[in-house]
Amino acid sequence: MLKLERRSCIALIAGTFLGLAAGTPAMAAGGGYYDGKNVTLIVPNTPAGAMSQYARMIAPYIAKYSGAKDVRVDNQPGAGGLRGTNLLWRAKPDGLTIAFTSVSSLLMAQLAESPGAQFDAAKFTYLGRAVTEPRILMVGANSPLKTIDDVKKLNRPFIFPTQGTDEDFYAMSVLFSALGVPLKIVTGYDGDADTSLAVIKGDGDGHMASYSSGITAISNGEKRVILTMSDKPSAELPAVPAALQVVTDPKSAEPLRAIIEIQTAHRGFFGPPDMDPAATEAMRKAISQALADPDLIAEAKKHQFTLSPSDGATEQARIARIMASSASLKPILKSALQSIK
């Protein structure tokens, strides 16, 4: 059962990588498709969030290997990432406008038949995944909810602050449906930093985010992890139970397993439908090279950012498979979306 409470957005200023991602001297062979060209990288997320930080960190390396003069990050937040994604859907397929965001969110929005999703996620041109990592369910350090068993014993709905219909909105809906715990969705928050603050302050019971975006608050003792969205405990959090260890009923576990598979797509690069074949080949190669660059790997480690690359062709096939085999999710996702209308 889902309940809804709306509140005003909170304006929150958070630190981020400053400035636009400037191009560096080209390392690609001369005569390449992108040589000397400007590329716009749409990020449909707030500038302060982890998605934008990843994009600004990686963009100069894409310029380096593609030969592009500049890869400029263009933040276009709104509607849980759908606003910027819709812009990419309508972009020219020349490869000069691409995007980086949670691919999982796009797949879930389409499966939920969200009216804000004015695209067919299977038709985008996937260029490569930068990272996949387990999503984690976190509560505030002072919360009386110490474990997932405490959540299961709640005699009231679990209060979930959210920025909108992103992947965590859908994943929380599926998880709590599987747990049999009612979820009270509180909308109107402005990105992960805002929902995180709400949980720390006790305005919400908990929220879901990536491990890398939660690690600072976890390390500072401001939040506690009580579950990972995975089939087994993660290497980073071996003592924390996995969702599919907690939910053992086969019928309840089926949609949960499907949502976990979708989450493996996570932070990825993609272009418009029917993107120019030469541009697709060049950009897929440049992104693969960028994500293998030792300097980028060192920079990511410095900022406690995970990298787990997967090439564009692999991601294209993965997404086609996911979209063809996620029927068990549709009723739950559609119900979650309906609950906030």
N, C-alpha and C positions, 0 to 999 in steps of 0.2 A: 504494500500500500504506500502510495506516495502522497506527501502533503507539500504545500507550497507556501512560502512566505517571501514577500518582496521587500527590499530595502533600498535605500539610496546608495549610489556608488560612492566609494571612498577613494579620494584622490591620494595616491601614495607615490612618493618619489623614491626610486631605488637606484642604486649605483649600477652602471652598465659600462660596457666598452664604449668609449667616446669616439665620436666622429664616424665618418663613412669609411667603408673598407676601400682603401685606395689600391689601384693596381700597382704591381711591381714589374720590373723589367721582365719581358717575356722569356720563358724557358722553352716554350714549344718550338717545334721546327718551323722555319719560315714558310709562308704560303698557306698556313692553316686557316680554317674557316673563321676563327675568331680574331685573327691577327689585327691589332689596332682598333678593335671595335669596343663599344661600351655595352655592358650587360647590366640589366636591372634585375636584382634579386629581391622579389617580393617576399616579405615575411609577414604573414597575416596575424601577427602577435604584437604585444606591447613592447616598446623599446627596452624596458627594464627587465624583461623576463629571460629565462635561460635559453629559449629558442633564439632570440635576437642575439644573445651573447655568443652562442654557437655560430650563428650565421656570420657575424662580424669577425669572428676568429678565423673561419674557414675561407671567407671570400677572397682575401688577398692571395691565397694559395691557388684558388681556382684561376684567378687572373694570371698567376705565375705560369701555370702549366697549359692554359688554353691559348695564351698569347694575347688575351683581351687587354685593352688599354686600361679598363676599369671594370670592376664588378661592384656595383653600388647597391647597398642594402636599402630597401624601401619598405618601411613599416606601414602596413595597412590593416590594423587590428579591427575587430568588430565581429559580432555574431559567432563567437567561439571559433574564429579562424575562417568562417565562410565568406566574409566580405572580400578579403584579399584573394581567396581562392577563386571566387567568381570573376574577379578581375583577370586572373591568369587564364581562366577558361575562354575569355573573349580576346585574349592577346593574339597578335600575329604569330604564326607558327615558325618564325624565322630563327628562333633560338636566342634572341636578344633579350627576351623577358622570360625568366624562369622563377621558380618559387622554392622556398624551404619552410617546412612546418611539420606538424604531426600528421603524417599520412593516415595514421590510425583514426584520427578525428574525422577525416574526410570520408573514410569507408563507413564509419559508424553513422555519420549524418545521412549518408545515402541509404543505408540499410533501414534507418528510422524513417525514411521518406520525409526528411525535413524540407519544408518549403523554402528555406533559406539556401539549400544546396542546389544551385542552378547549374549543375554539372553532372557528368557521368564519370565517377572516379576511375573506372576501368579504362577510360579512353585517354587519360592523361599519359604523357610520355615520361616514364620514370627514369631518372638519371643516376640514381645511386643513394644508398642509405648511409648516413653518417654514424648513427648510433642506435642501438636498441639496448634497453636496460629494464630491469623489472620496475613496474610501478609499485609504489609502497603506500600502505594505509597508515597515516600518522595521526596521533592525538597530541594534545598539549601536555607538557611535562607535569602540570598540576592536575591533569584530568583524573577523575576516579576510575576511568576505564584503563586498566593496566594491561589487559590482554584481549585477544579476540573473543575469548570465552565470556568476558565481562560484557562485551557488545552483544553477544547472543542472548545474554540474560537480561538485557534492558527491558524495563516495563513501559517504555515510551519510544517514540521514533528517534532515530539517530539523526542529529542535526548536521547537515552537510552544506557548508558555504561553497558556492561555485561561481565562476565568471561567466558561465553560459554553457552552451552545448558542445563542449570540447570532449576529448576522448575520456577524460576522467569523470565527467558527468555521466556518460554512457556506461563506463566500466563500473562506477559505483552503483548504478541502477541494477546492473546484472548481478554484481556481487551480493548486494543486500537482498535481492530477490532470491538468490540461491541460499542465503543464510536464513531467510524467513524473518528478517528484521525490517520493520517499516522505516522508511527514509523520509526525512523532512528536508526538502531542498530549499535553500535560501539563495536566491539569485541577486544580481546587482553588484557583484564584486569585480574589481578591475585587475584581473590577472592573478597569477600564482602568488606573487608577493603579498597581495591583498588578502587572499584566502588563507595564506599561511599566518599572517598577522591575526586574523580572526580566530584561528585555532589556538594560537599561542595565548591570546587574551581570554579564551574561553567563550567567545561568542558562538563558536561552533564546536561540535564534538570532535570532528576530524575531517581530513580531506585526503585525496590521493594525488601523488605527484611522482616524478621520476626520482630515482635515488640521487642523481647528481644535483638536482635542484633542492633536495631536502637535506643534503649532508651537512651544510653549515649549521642549520638550526638543530640538527641531531647532535652534532659535535659540541655545540654550545650548551647543550642540555635544555633547550627550549621545547623540543618535541621528542616524541618516542614512537618508534615503529612497532606496529602490532601485527602486520600481515604483509606478505609480498604477493603480487599477482603473478603467480607462477605455479608450475606443477611440483616443484621441489624447492627447498630453501636455496637462496642465492649464495654465491661465494662471498659477497660483501656482508651478508647478514645471516650467517649460518644458524643462529639460534632463533630466528624469527620464522614462524610457521608459514607455509605456502598455502594459497587459497585452495588448491586441489587436495591438500592434506586435510583441510578443515571441512570442506564440502565433499562428502563421499557418496551421497545418493546419486546414482547414475543419471536420473532425469534432471536433477538440479545442476549436476556437474557439466552436462552437455553444452549449454549456452555459455557457461563460465569458461570452459576449455576453448570455445570458439572465440571469445573476446580476448583471451590471452594470446591466441594465435594472431589475431588482428594487431595486437599491441607490438608484435615483433617488427612491424613495418616502421613504426615510431618516427624519428626525425629523419626526413628524407628530402632530396631534391627532385623536382619534377618540372616538366614543361607543358605547353599547351598540347591539345590533341593534334595528331598528324604533324608533329614537329619535323622540320626539314631533316632528312636522313643524314646529311653531312654534318649538320649542327648537332644532331643527336649523338652520332658517333664521336665527334670531337669533344662534346661536353661530358659524355660518360667517361671517356678516357681521362680528361682533365680532372674530373672529380675523384676518380680512383687514384690518380697520381697524387693529388693534393692530400688525400686522406692517408697516404702512405709516407708523406714527407716527414723526415725525422724532426724537423723544426716544429711542425704543427703538432706532432705527437708530444713533444716536450712542452709546448705551450699549453696543450690540453691538460697534461699532467699537473702543470703548475697551478692551473685553475680548478683542479679536481673534477675535470670533465672527462667522461668516458668516450672512447671512440671504438666502434665495432662496425667497420665498413662492410657494405655489400654492394656489388656492382648493379648497374641499372637494369641489365637484362634479367638478372636473377630476381630483382624486385618486381619487374613487370610481370614475370611468370607467377611470383608469389601472390600478387594482388589479384590476378585473374583467378587463381585457385581459391583465394579467400572469398571473393565475391560470388563464386559459384557454389560455395559449400557452407554458407552461414545462415541457412533458413531458420534454425532454432532461435537465432537472436532477434529476428525481426519483430515478433510480438512484444518482447520486453523493451526494445529500443523505442518502438512506436508509442508504447504506453508511457515511457519516461518523458518523451517529447511532449505528449499530450498533457502531461501533468503540469507543465509550466506555461501553458497557453492561457 
